[in-house]
Amino acid sequence: MAKDRLSMRKFKEVLRLKFEHGLTNRKIAKSCAMSHVTVGKYLTLAENADITWPLPDDIDDSQLEQRLYQKVPRPDSQKPVMPQMEYLFKELKRKYVTLQLLWYEYKQDNPEGYQYSYFCELYQKWRKGLDISMRQEHLAGEKLFIDYAGQTVSIINPETGKVELEAQIFIATLGASNFSYTEATASQTLPDWIKSHIRALEFFGGVPQILVPDNLKSGVTHPCRYEPDVNPTYTDLANHYGTTVIPTRPGKPKDKAKVESSVLIVERWILAALRNHRFFSLAELNKAIYEKLMIFNQRPLQKMKASRQHLFETIDKPALAPLPAHRYEFAQWKKATVNIDYHVEVDHHYYSVPYQLRGKKLDVSSTATTVTVFHKNRRVASHLKSHRKYHYSTLPEHMPKTHQKYLEWTPSRIINWAGKTGPCTQHLVTEIMQRKKHPEQGFRSCLGVMRLGKRYSPQRLEKACERAVAIGAYTFKNVESILKNGLDQTPLIQQTKSRSISHPNIRGSRYYNKKEN
C-alpha cells in the first residue's frame, strides 16, 4: 500500500512539474528519479483520463487511481479533433515555427482538444510513417542537395549505330519540398557541373541559402570532414548567386540522404521509364527527361496528399532568394606566377600585368570573353580573351618607362649572358627579341633557351643554336627539338651564312649594349 501511495505522490509531482513549470519529460524524470518513459506513461494516463493540474481538492488517491485505470470511453462525437498532419508538417518547414506554437494555435481553436504531450505523440507517430528523406528537418528555401546518378544513359551515333557517349545524370533536390531538377550532361567535368547548377537555379526560379554537393571532384578539390576545399570556380558561382557551399562530410550518409533518396526515385521513375528508348543526341534525351520530370514532380507523395510541385509552390519557392540580374558566366581559375616579362600564361597566350608584380603568384580568372588577374583579391589586370597561341596581349600602362632602371632583367643582360655560352647562342637570343614588338616579350623564350644548357650542357646548346641559326629557326621549340633528336651532334650538310639586314625597325646587339651603358 505504501508503494501505491508513493506512486500516486510521484504521479502528482509529474503533473505539477509538467503543467506548472513546463519541464520536458527528461527533466521531470531526473527530478523524480524515474525513467523518462515512465513519465511519458504517466502523462498519457492523465491525458486519457482527462486529468489536469491542479487536481480538485476533494479527490483522494483512491479516486484518482480509479479514474486513471477505469476510464469511461468518450463518445466519438466528443473525441477531440486533431489538425491535418500534412498542415503541421508543412508549417514546421517554415522558419521559427515550432510544434509547441502549432499546439498553442490548435488549443485556441479547440479548447477541449488534446494536451501538448499527446498532441506531439500523435504527430511523431504519423511522421515516422514518412519516407526517411521526408522525415529530415529542412527549413523552407534552406538547402539544395546536388549529386549525379550512378546510372548513365547511352547516346547512339545515328550513322554507325554505336554508343558514342554515356550521358551523366545531374540531380538537384530542395530539402523542404523534395522538388527536384534533373538533366543529362556529356560529363561530370567542371564546365558541365557549373552549367547544370545555372540551369537548375533557373528552373527553381530562385536561390537557396546553401548548396550541398556530394564530395565530387568538380565541386570539391580536396574532400575533408571539417574543412573541404571547395573548387574556386564553384565558390565564384556561389558568390555570384549569393549562396553558400557546404559539401557533405565523407562517411556521413545522413548528410546526403535527401539527394540519395531522390537519385533512387529518379532512376526508378524517370530513367527506368526511358529504358526502352534510343537517343541520338543530348538534346533529345533531355527533352524526354524533362517530360518525365514534370510528371514526377506532380505525382502525389505517399501519406502527404500533396505533390512535390504543390509543396514547392507553398513551402520552398516563397523562401528562395531572387536570381541575380545576370546569369553566371563560367570562369576557370588558376594560380599563375608572373614571368620576368611581367606576363602570365593562360591557354598558351600571354597577358600583361603591372611590371611591379614580376615574380608574384596571382589568381587568374578566365571566361569565354575575358581574362582577369587578381593580386590579394584585388583586380590588377583585365584583357579580352585571345585564342592566338604563343602571342602576347600587352597593355602600355603595364610596361615600365625604362627597363634598365626598373627591371633586373634587360635585353642587354640576356644577350651578354647568352654570349657566355657562345656566339651562336648570343645571335639566336638577339634574333628572338628583335622579332618581337617589344623586346621583353622575347624574355620567356630566351630564358627557356638558356635553361636548355643546364639540361643538355652548354656545349650542346651552342651546337644546337648554330644549327638553328643556319636554318633560320629562331624559336625555343626549334632549339629544343634539335637537342631532343640529337641533331646538334650531326654535321651540317649545308651551312648558310647569316647576313645582316639593314632596316630602321630592326635593332641589333649594339643597340642594347649602348642603351645599357
Backbone torsions as a table, in degrees:
resi	resn	phi	psi	omega
1	MET	NA	-39.0	177.6
2	ALA	-60.8	-35.7	179.8
3	LYS	-64.7	-40.8	179.1
4	ASP	-64.4	-43.8	179.7
5	ARG	-63.0	-37.2	178.1
6	LEU	-63.9	-40.4	178.2
7	SER	-62.5	-41.1	179.5
8	MET	-65.5	-37.7	178.5
9	ARG	-63.6	-41.9	178.7
10	LYS	-67.2	-37.1	178.7
11	PHE	-61.0	-44.7	179.8
12	LYS	-65.3	-38.0	-179.9
13	GLU	-65.9	-37.8	177.3
14	VAL	-61.8	-45.8	179.3
15	LEU	-61.8	-43.1	-178.2
16	ARG	-62.2	-48.3	-178.5
17	LEU	-64.7	-33.1	-178.8
18	LYS	-73.0	-48.3	-170.7
19	PHE	-91.8	-27.1	178.6
20	GLU	-86.8	-37.7	-174.0
21	HIS	-111.0	-11.6	177.3
22	GLY	64.8	30.5	-179.6
23	LEU	-72.6	156.2	175.0
24	THR	-75.6	164.4	-179.0
25	ASN	-59.9	-38.8	-178.6
26	ARG	-68.3	-37.5	178.0
27	LYS	-68.9	-38.0	176.6
28	ILE	-63.9	-41.6	-179.6
29	ALA	-60.6	-42.3	178.7
30	LYS	-65.0	-39.5	-179.0
31	SER	-66.7	-38.5	-176.2
32	CYS	-95.8	2.7	179.6
33	ALA	57.2	51.2	-179.9
34	MET	-144.1	171.3	179.7
35	SER	-73.9	145.1	176.9
36	HIS	-67.2	-23.8	175.4
37	VAL	-65.7	-40.9	178.0
38	THR	-64.8	-39.8	176.9
39	VAL	-58.0	-45.1	178.9
40	GLY	-61.3	-40.1	178.8
41	LYS	-64.7	-41.3	178.3
42	TYR	-60.0	-45.0	-178.4
43	LEU	-67.7	-35.2	177.2
44	THR	-66.6	-41.9	176.2
45	LEU	-59.0	-43.5	179.4
46	ALA	-65.0	-40.0	179.2
47	GLU	-62.0	-47.0	-178.0
48	ASN	-67.6	-28.3	-178.5
49	ALA	-94.2	5.7	-178.5
50	ASP	57.1	38.5	179.0
51	ILE	-100.0	126.1	178.7
52	THR	-123.5	174.5	178.9
53	TRP	-113.9	138.8	4.7
54	PRO	-77.7	155.1	178.1
55	LEU	-76.1	152.7	175.6
56	PRO	-60.0	146.4	-178.0
57	ASP	-66.2	-28.2	-172.6
58	ASP	-92.3	9.8	-178.4
59	ILE	-100.0	132.0	177.2
60	ASP	-103.8	-179.4	-175.1
61	ASP	-64.6	-36.0	-179.2
62	SER	-65.7	-44.7	179.0
63	GLN	-65.5	-37.1	179.3
64	LEU	-65.0	-43.1	179.2
65	GLU	-64.1	-39.1	179.7
66	GLN	-63.6	-40.6	179.0
67	ARG	-67.5	-33.7	-178.5
68	LEU	-69.1	-42.1	-170.9
69	TYR	-105.9	-6.2	177.4
70	GLN	-125.5	54.5	-177.6
71	LYS	-71.5	132.7	174.5
72	VAL	-87.0	119.4	-178.0
73	PRO	-62.2	140.2	178.8
74	ARG	-80.7	151.2	174.5
75	PRO	-62.4	150.9	-179.3
76	ASP	-56.8	-31.8	-178.3
77	SER	-66.1	-23.7	-179.0
78	GLN	-97.5	-1.4	-178.5
79	LYS	-67.4	131.6	-178.5
80	PRO	-59.3	147.7	178.8
81	VAL	-91.9	129.4	177.2
82	MET	-94.3	136.7	178.0
83	PRO	-64.0	163.0	179.3
84	GLN	-59.9	128.3	-179.0
85	MET	-63.4	-35.6	179.1
86	GLU	-61.4	-36.1	178.5
87	TYR	-65.1	-44.7	178.9
88	LEU	-62.0	-42.8	-178.6
89	PHE	-60.5	-46.2	-179.1
90	LYS	-67.0	-40.8	-178.6
91	GLU	-66.1	-34.7	-179.5
92	LEU	-68.5	-16.2	176.5
93	LYS	-75.8	-15.9	-178.8
94	ARG	-80.2	150.6	-175.7
95	LYS	-63.2	134.6	174.6
96	TYR	72.2	-1.7	179.4
97	VAL	-80.9	130.6	180.0
98	THR	-121.1	163.5	178.1
99	LEU	-66.1	-31.7	178.7
100	GLN	-66.3	-39.3	176.9
101	LEU	-64.5	-42.3	179.6
102	LEU	-65.4	-36.5	177.0
103	TRP	-66.2	-40.5	179.2
104	TYR	-61.1	-44.4	178.1
105	GLU	-64.5	-36.6	177.9
106	TYR	-63.2	-43.4	-179.5
107	LYS	-68.7	-28.6	177.4
108	GLN	-61.8	-39.0	-179.3
109	ASP	-89.3	-20.6	-177.9
110	ASN	-132.8	78.4	-177.6
111	PRO	-57.9	-28.7	-180.0
112	GLU	-92.9	10.5	-176.3
113	GLY	-74.5	-176.9	-177.0
114	TYR	-63.4	149.1	173.8
115	GLN	-75.7	167.8	-170.4
116	TYR	-58.5	-45.2	-175.6
117	SER	-63.0	-43.0	-178.7
118	TYR	-75.0	-31.6	174.6
119	PHE	-59.0	-47.2	178.4
120	CYS	-65.5	-39.4	-179.2
121	GLU	-62.4	-42.3	179.4
122	LEU	-64.9	-40.7	-179.4
123	TYR	-67.0	-45.9	-178.8
124	GLN	-63.8	-35.2	177.6
125	LYS	-64.2	-41.3	177.6
126	TRP	-67.4	-40.7	-176.4
127	ARG	-64.9	-32.8	180.0
128	LYS	-64.8	-20.0	178.8
129	GLY	-80.8	-7.2	180.0
130	LEU	-79.0	163.1	173.7
131	ASP	-61.3	147.3	-174.8
132	ILE	-56.8	-36.8	-179.4
133	SER	-71.4	-29.3	177.4
134	MET	-74.2	-28.6	-176.7
135	ARG	-73.5	-20.3	179.4
136	GLN	-63.8	142.7	-177.4
137	GLU	-85.4	106.6	177.6
138	HIS	-129.3	128.8	-179.6
139	LEU	-77.3	157.3	-179.3
140	ALA	-60.3	131.2	176.4
141	GLY	66.6	14.5	-174.2
142	GLU	-86.4	-54.2	-170.8
143	LYS	-126.2	142.9	171.4
144	LEU	-120.4	117.2	-178.3
145	PHE	-93.3	134.6	-170.8
146	ILE	-131.8	137.6	178.2
147	ASP	-165.5	174.2	171.4
148	TYR	-108.4	145.1	174.3
149	ALA	-70.0	151.7	176.1
150	GLY	-73.3	-23.3	-178.6
151	GLN	-87.3	143.8	175.6
152	THR	-115.7	167.8	178.8
153	VAL	-124.5	131.4	-176.7
154	SER	-78.6	135.4	172.3
155	ILE	-106.1	124.9	-174.3
156	ILE	-95.8	137.2	171.7
157	ASN	-75.9	116.6	-175.3
158	PRO	-64.1	-23.1	-178.2
159	GLU	-82.8	-41.1	-177.0
160	THR	-99.6	-20.5	-177.2
161	GLY	77.3	7.8	-179.6
162	LYS	-100.9	157.6	178.2
163	VAL	-71.9	123.1	179.6
164	GLU	-108.0	-10.8	-178.4
165	LEU	-159.6	138.0	170.2
166	GLU	-102.2	102.6	-175.4
167	ALA	-70.9	137.7	177.3
168	GLN	-90.2	145.6	-176.2
169	ILE	-109.2	110.3	179.6
170	PHE	-87.5	135.1	-178.2
171	ILE	-134.0	133.2	176.1
172	ALA	-131.7	131.5	-175.2
173	THR	-132.4	130.1	176.3
174	LEU	-77.3	137.7	-172.1
175	GLY	-65.8	-43.9	-172.9
176	ALA	-75.2	-42.3	-173.0
177	SER	-102.4	-12.7	-174.4
178	ASN	66.8	10.6	177.4
179	PHE	-65.4	131.9	-169.7
180	SER	-124.7	155.3	172.3
181	TYR	-128.9	140.7	177.2
182	THR	-146.0	149.1	178.5
183	GLU	-156.1	162.8	177.2
184	ALA	-101.6	139.2	177.0
185	THR	-131.2	163.6	-177.4
186	ALA	-71.7	-26.4	-176.0
187	SER	-157.4	-179.8	173.7
188	GLN	-107.0	20.3	-179.2
189	THR	-72.7	167.0	-174.9
190	LEU	-55.0	-46.7	179.9
191	PRO	-58.6	-43.9	179.2
192	ASP	-67.9	-38.6	178.5
193	TRP	-59.5	-47.4	-178.5
194	ILE	-68.2	-45.0	-178.7
195	LYS	-64.1	-34.1	176.7
196	SER	-65.1	-39.0	176.1
197	HIS	-61.3	-43.9	-179.1
198	ILE	-59.9	-48.1	-179.4
199	ARG	-66.2	-35.5	179.0
200	ALA	-64.7	-46.4	-179.9
201	LEU	-63.7	-36.3	177.3
202	GLU	-70.4	-32.7	175.6
203	PHE	-64.6	-42.6	178.5
204	PHE	-73.9	-22.5	179.6
205	GLY	75.8	19.6	-179.8
206	GLY	-174.9	180.0	-174.0
207	VAL	-123.5	127.3	175.9
208	PRO	-76.0	170.0	179.9
209	GLN	-72.7	-33.5	-172.7
210	ILE	-136.4	135.8	170.0
211	LEU	-99.9	128.6	-176.8
212	VAL	-120.0	88.0	177.5
213	PRO	-86.3	155.1	167.7
214	ASP	-69.5	168.4	-175.7
215	ASN	-76.5	61.3	178.6
216	LEU	-82.2	140.7	-177.2
217	LYS	-60.5	-32.0	-179.5
218	SER	-61.4	-37.0	-177.2
219	GLY	-98.9	-29.9	-176.4
220	VAL	-126.1	117.7	-175.7
221	THR	-71.1	-48.7	-179.0
222	HIS	-129.9	100.7	-179.7
223	PRO	-60.9	132.8	177.8
224	CYS	-149.2	141.8	-176.3
225	ARG	-62.4	-39.5	-172.4
226	TYR	-102.4	-37.3	-178.1
227	GLU	-135.1	74.1	178.1
228	PRO	-65.2	139.8	-179.6
229	ASP	-88.9	100.5	-176.6
230	VAL	-76.6	136.1	179.1
231	ASN	-54.2	133.8	-176.6
232	PRO	-60.3	-33.3	177.1
233	THR	-66.3	-39.4	178.1
234	TYR	-64.9	-40.6	176.3
235	THR	-62.9	-40.1	178.7
236	ASP	-61.8	-42.4	176.6
237	LEU	-61.3	-45.2	179.7
238	ALA	-61.0	-41.2	178.5
239	ASN	-64.3	-39.5	-179.9
240	HIS	-62.3	-39.8	-177.3
241	TYR	-92.6	-1.2	177.5
242	GLY	70.0	36.6	178.8
243	THR	-125.8	-176.5	-176.0
244	THR	-129.0	144.6	176.7
245	VAL	-104.2	122.0	174.9
246	ILE	-129.8	95.3	-178.0
247	PRO	-65.3	157.9	174.7
248	THR	-67.1	152.3	179.4
249	ARG	-82.3	135.5	177.2
250	PRO	-58.1	135.5	177.8
251	GLY	76.6	14.3	178.7
252	LYS	-120.4	83.8	-175.0
253	PRO	-61.4	-27.4	180.0
254	LYS	-64.4	-28.2	-179.9
255	ASP	-61.0	-31.8	-175.0
256	LYS	-119.4	21.7	179.5
257	ALA	-60.0	-36.2	-178.3
258	LYS	-61.5	-53.0	-176.3
259	VAL	-73.4	-32.8	178.5
260	GLU	-66.3	-36.4	175.0
261	SER	-65.1	-41.2	178.7
262	SER	-66.7	-38.1	176.8
263	VAL	-58.9	-45.8	-179.4
264	LEU	-62.6	-42.7	-178.5
265	ILE	-68.7	-40.4	178.5
266	VAL	-63.2	-41.1	178.3
267	GLU	-62.5	-36.2	-177.9
268	ARG	-79.2	-42.0	-171.1
269	TRP	-95.7	-18.6	-179.1
270	ILE	-114.4	-59.1	-176.5
271	LEU	-67.0	-41.2	178.7
272	ALA	-65.0	-34.2	179.3
273	ALA	-68.8	-20.4	-178.9
274	LEU	-103.3	11.7	-172.0
275	ARG	-62.7	-28.6	-177.1
276	ASN	-94.5	4.8	179.7
277	HIS	-92.9	149.1	173.7
278	ARG	-112.1	132.4	-176.6
279	PHE	-118.7	138.5	-176.0
280	PHE	-111.8	2.3	176.3
281	SER	-162.0	159.4	176.3
282	LEU	-64.0	-37.9	-179.6
283	ALA	-61.6	-42.4	179.2
284	GLU	-64.7	-42.6	178.5
285	LEU	-63.9	-44.8	-178.3
286	ASN	-66.0	-32.3	175.9
287	LYS	-63.7	-44.1	179.0
288	ALA	-66.1	-40.2	178.6
289	ILE	-63.1	-41.9	-178.3
290	TYR	-62.2	-41.1	178.8
291	GLU	-62.3	-43.4	178.7
292	LYS	-69.7	-33.4	179.8
293	LEU	-63.4	-39.6	178.8
294	MET	-61.7	-42.8	178.5
295	ILE	-65.8	-42.5	-179.3
296	PHE	-59.6	-47.0	-177.9
297	ASN	-71.8	-23.1	-178.7
298	GLN	-95.1	-4.7	179.5
299	ARG	-74.5	132.3	-179.0
300	PRO	-61.8	139.7	176.4
301	LEU	-79.7	147.6	177.2
302	GLN	-65.5	135.6	176.4
303	LYS	67.1	3.2	179.6
304	MET	-108.1	-20.3	-178.7
305	LYS	55.5	27.8	179.3
306	ALA	-152.3	154.1	-179.6
307	SER	-93.9	166.5	173.8
308	ARG	-60.0	-37.6	179.1
309	GLN	-60.9	-45.3	-179.4
310	HIS	-64.9	-44.1	179.5
311	LEU	-64.1	-37.3	177.9
312	PHE	-63.0	-47.4	-177.7
313	GLU	-63.6	-33.5	-174.9
314	THR	-96.8	-24.2	-175.8
315	ILE	-110.8	-63.3	-170.9
316	ASP	-76.2	-47.9	-172.0
317	LYS	-56.7	-45.5	179.8
318	PRO	-63.2	-21.3	-176.3
319	ALA	-95.2	-7.9	-179.6
320	LEU	-73.8	143.5	174.1
321	ALA	-74.1	151.2	-178.9
322	PRO	-68.9	154.0	175.4
323	LEU	-70.1	148.4	176.3
324	PRO	-67.2	165.9	-176.3
325	ALA	-64.1	-32.9	-176.8
326	HIS	-120.6	144.9	177.0
327	ARG	-66.6	147.4	176.5
328	TYR	-67.1	134.4	176.3
329	GLU	-98.9	121.2	-175.7
330	PHE	-56.4	132.0	-179.2
331	ALA	-133.2	132.1	172.0
332	GLN	-89.7	136.1	179.3
333	TRP	-113.3	145.0	176.8
334	LYS	-153.2	159.0	171.2
335	LYS	-93.4	137.7	-179.6
336	ALA	-141.0	136.8	176.4
337	THR	-93.2	131.7	-178.6
338	VAL	-72.0	126.8	179.8
339	ASN	-74.5	170.1	179.2
340	ILE	-64.4	-16.3	176.7
341	ASP	-89.8	16.1	-178.8
342	TYR	49.5	41.3	173.9
343	HIS	-126.4	150.0	172.7
344	VAL	-114.4	150.4	-176.5
345	GLU	-100.4	130.0	175.3
346	VAL	-135.6	116.5	-179.5
347	ASP	51.9	45.0	175.3
348	HIS	66.6	21.1	171.8
349	HIS	-123.6	150.8	-172.7
350	TYR	-112.4	128.8	-177.2
351	TYR	-120.5	136.2	-176.2
352	SER	-79.8	152.3	170.1
353	VAL	-133.4	167.5	177.8
354	PRO	-53.8	133.2	-172.0
355	TYR	-59.6	-23.6	-179.4
356	GLN	-65.4	-16.7	-177.9
357	LEU	-91.6	10.4	179.9
358	ARG	-54.3	128.3	179.4
359	GLY	88.0	-7.4	-179.6
360	LYS	-83.1	152.6	172.6
361	LYS	-91.4	123.2	-176.4
362	LEU	-120.0	159.9	173.8
363	ASP	-96.2	131.3	-176.7
364	VAL	-121.9	126.2	176.0
365	SER	-108.1	126.6	-177.3
366	SER	-123.6	116.9	175.5
367	THR	-106.5	-173.4	180.0
368	ALA	-68.5	-20.3	-174.0
369	THR	-120.5	-25.0	-173.8
370	THR	-136.6	156.3	171.3
371	VAL	-122.4	120.6	-177.7
372	THR	-120.0	134.8	-176.3
373	VAL	-115.3	135.9	-177.6
374	PHE	-124.0	140.7	172.9
375	HIS	-123.5	114.6	-176.6
376	LYS	54.3	47.6	177.4
377	ASN	66.1	14.7	176.4
378	ARG	-114.4	130.1	-179.3
379	ARG	-68.9	128.1	-178.9
380	VAL	-117.3	-14.6	179.9
381	ALA	-160.4	148.7	176.7
382	SER	-145.7	130.3	-177.5
383	HIS	-132.9	152.0	167.8
384	LEU	-68.2	140.3	-178.2
385	LYS	-67.5	132.7	177.1
386	SER	-119.6	141.0	-179.9
387	HIS	-107.4	13.5	177.7
388	ARG	-84.3	111.4	-177.1
389	LYS	-69.4	139.6	175.1
390	TYR	62.4	27.4	172.7
391	HIS	-113.1	169.9	-173.6
392	TYR	-116.6	141.0	167.0
393	SER	-115.7	108.8	-172.6
394	THR	-123.6	126.1	176.1
395	LEU	-94.0	133.5	-177.6
396	PRO	-55.9	-36.8	-176.8
397	GLU	-68.1	-14.9	177.9
398	HIS	-84.4	-13.0	-174.8
399	MET	-88.1	142.6	174.5
400	PRO	-71.7	150.2	-179.9
401	LYS	-67.9	-37.7	179.0
402	THR	-135.6	109.4	-178.1
403	HIS	-59.9	-39.7	-176.6
404	GLN	-63.4	-26.5	-176.9
405	LYS	-86.8	-37.8	-170.0
406	TYR	-105.1	-20.2	-175.0
407	LEU	-112.8	140.0	176.4
408	GLU	-69.2	-39.1	179.5
409	TRP	-93.2	125.5	178.6
410	THR	-127.4	161.3	177.8
411	PRO	-55.1	-42.8	-177.3
412	SER	-67.5	-34.7	179.7
413	ARG	-65.8	-41.5	179.8
414	ILE	-65.4	-41.7	179.9
415	ILE	-63.9	-42.7	179.5
416	ASN	-65.6	-39.4	178.6
417	TRP	-63.5	-44.0	179.1
418	ALA	-63.2	-32.2	-179.8
419	GLY	-63.9	-24.1	178.1
420	LYS	-68.6	-25.5	176.3
421	THR	-79.3	-39.1	179.5
422	GLY	161.3	163.4	-177.5
423	PRO	-64.3	-35.4	-179.6
424	CYS	-67.9	-39.5	177.3
425	THR	-64.5	-41.8	178.4
426	GLN	-63.1	-41.4	-179.5
427	HIS	-64.9	-40.0	-177.4
428	LEU	-65.6	-46.9	-178.8
429	VAL	-67.0	-32.6	175.8
430	THR	-62.4	-43.9	179.0
431	GLU	-63.6	-39.4	179.9
432	ILE	-58.7	-46.1	-178.7
433	MET	-72.0	-34.0	179.7
434	GLN	-64.5	-28.3	-175.5
435	ARG	-85.3	-0.8	178.3
436	LYS	-98.3	153.1	177.6
437	LYS	-63.0	-40.9	175.0
438	HIS	-122.2	130.6	-175.8
439	PRO	-54.7	-35.5	-177.2
440	GLU	-64.4	-19.2	176.3
441	GLN	-68.9	-14.7	176.9
442	GLY	-94.6	-4.3	-177.7
443	PHE	-57.6	-45.1	-175.4
444	ARG	-58.9	-46.1	-179.5
445	SER	-66.8	-40.5	-179.5
446	CYS	-63.4	-43.3	178.6
447	LEU	-65.3	-35.4	176.7
448	GLY	-62.5	-40.4	177.9
449	VAL	-62.8	-45.2	-177.3
450	MET	-65.5	-33.6	178.8
451	ARG	-69.0	-23.7	176.6
452	LEU	-62.1	-27.5	178.3
453	GLY	-64.9	-31.7	177.9
454	LYS	-74.1	-33.2	-177.5
455	ARG	-77.8	-39.8	-174.3
456	TYR	-110.9	-21.8	-177.1
457	SER	112.1	146.0	179.8
458	PRO	-60.6	-35.5	-178.2
459	GLN	-63.2	-45.9	179.1
460	ARG	-66.4	-37.4	178.2
461	LEU	-61.0	-44.0	-179.5
462	GLU	-61.7	-41.0	178.3
463	LYS	-65.4	-39.6	179.5
464	ALA	-66.0	-39.8	178.5
465	CYS	-67.4	-35.0	177.6
466	GLU	-60.4	-44.0	178.7
467	ARG	-66.9	-42.1	-179.0
468	ALA	-62.0	-41.7	178.6
469	VAL	-65.1	-39.0	-177.8
470	ALA	-63.5	-35.2	-178.4
471	ILE	-100.0	3.3	178.6
472	GLY	71.3	29.9	-178.8
473	ALA	-99.9	81.0	-172.6
474	TYR	-93.3	61.2	176.7
475	THR	-140.1	156.3	177.0
476	PHE	-60.2	-43.8	-176.4
477	LYS	-62.8	-36.9	178.5
478	ASN	-65.2	-44.1	179.1
479	VAL	-63.9	-43.0	179.2
480	GLU	-61.4	-41.3	179.6
481	SER	-64.0	-40.1	178.8
482	ILE	-60.8	-44.1	-179.7
483	LEU	-69.1	-41.7	-179.5
484	LYS	-60.9	-40.0	-177.0
485	ASN	-90.5	2.2	177.0
486	GLY	69.7	19.3	-178.4
487	LEU	-69.5	-20.8	178.6
488	ASP	-67.2	-18.4	-177.3
489	GLN	-95.8	3.7	176.6
490	THR	-110.4	145.5	-177.5
491	PRO	-70.0	147.9	175.8
492	LEU	-72.9	130.5	178.7
493	ILE	-72.6	-42.1	-179.5
494	GLN	-141.0	124.6	-177.4
495	GLN	-110.9	119.5	-179.5
496	THR	-92.8	127.3	178.6
497	LYS	-69.9	134.9	178.1
498	SER	-76.0	137.6	178.6
499	ARG	-123.5	141.3	-177.7
500	SER	-80.5	144.9	179.3
501	ILE	-113.2	130.2	179.4
502	SER	-92.0	119.9	179.7
503	HIS	-157.1	139.0	-174.9
504	PRO	-63.7	-22.8	-178.0
505	ASN	-91.7	-0.7	-178.6
506	ILE	-107.8	127.4	-178.2
507	ARG	-111.5	136.0	179.7
508	GLY	-97.6	-174.6	-176.7
509	SER	-65.2	-31.0	179.8
510	ARG	-61.9	-35.4	-179.7
511	TYR	-59.2	-46.6	-176.6
512	TYR	-71.3	-38.6	178.5
513	ASN	-64.1	-39.2	179.9
514	LYS	-65.6	-42.4	-178.0
515	LYS	-68.0	-33.6	179.3
516	GLU	-65.1	-40.4	-177.4
517	ASN	-75.2	NA	NA
